[in-house]
Amino acid sequence: LAQAHPANNFALPDHCHHVRKMSSAPSDADLQAKLKDMKKVETKEAAGLDSKMLEALEKMWADCGGDAAAIAGKSGLSADLIKEKAKDAKEFAKLACQGLLSAD
């Protein structure tokens, strides 16, 4: 059955009897020491996006003159999201590839 927790006036379920008090946050010195062991990485923007797909989407933007309704008609993407988020062909292509212009 449930056990009463002494610090609080409520009962913990039996499966929670092993809950312990959390340790304190690490000090700045501890964090700085760990920093030396961390691996440096380089973030690449739009890494992994297919360059041919990006080019095709940029061409679609150009062919439609940047008209969100026309682009949405050809692509099935949301005209409202295109208007709201895409300011140019490159941004449109990147956002579309990331799935950020779909109404679903």
N, C-alpha and C positions, 0 to 999 in steps of 0.2 A: 504494500500500500504506500501511499504518499508519505514522505518524510517532511516534517516541519523544518524549515531553514531557520537557524537561530538568529541571524542578523535581520531577517525580515519576518513578518508575521504571515507567511503564506506557505503552502505545502508544495514541494517539488514532486513531480511524477517520479516513480521509482527509477526510471531509466536516466534520470538527471542527477542521481546522487553523487556522481563523480565530478560535477561542476566545481571548478576551483576558482579562487580569486585570480584575476588577471594580473600579470606582472606589470610594472611601471614601464613607461615609454623609454626607449633608449636615449642616452645622453648625446649631446652634440659631439663629444669626443668619441663615443662608440660609433656614431654615424660616420664621422670623418675617417676613422680607422677602417671601416668597411668599404668606404669609397675607393680606397687603394686597390681593393680586390675586385672591383667591378670592371666589367669589360666595356670598352668604348665601342659605340656603334654609330653608324652614320645613317640618318633618316633620309630616304629618297622619296621625293614627292611623286605620287602617281606611279609608284613602282608596281610592275606587273601588269599594267594596262596594255592592251594590244594596240600597237602603233597603227596598224591597218584599220582597226575599228575606230580609233580616234580620228584618223584622216577621213574616213567615210562619214562620221558624224559631223565633223567640221564642214565637209562638203555639203551635207544636208542643210546645215545652218545657212551656208552661203547661198545655196540654191533657193532657199525659202526667204532669203533676205532678212534673216533673223526674226521672221514673223512667228511668234510662239504658236498661234493657232494652226498655221500651215505645217510647222514642224511636228506638232502634236498629231495632226492628221496623218502624216507620213509615218511617224514612229510609234504611235500609241502611248506616248508619254503624256504627262499632265501639262496642258498649256499654262495653267496657273502657276505650277512649280517652275516651269521654264521662265516665265515672266519674272517671277520672284527671285530666282537664284542665278540664272545664267545671264551674264552681262556681255559675253562675246562667244565666238565659235569655240575657242579652246576651252573655256570654262564649261560651256554646254556639253562638249564631248566628254570631258573628264567626269562631270556630274552624272551624265547619262550612263557611262561605263560603270560607275560606282553604284548605280541603282537608286540615285537620290532624286530622280525626276519622275518616278513612277507613282501614280496615285494609289497603288495597292499597298 
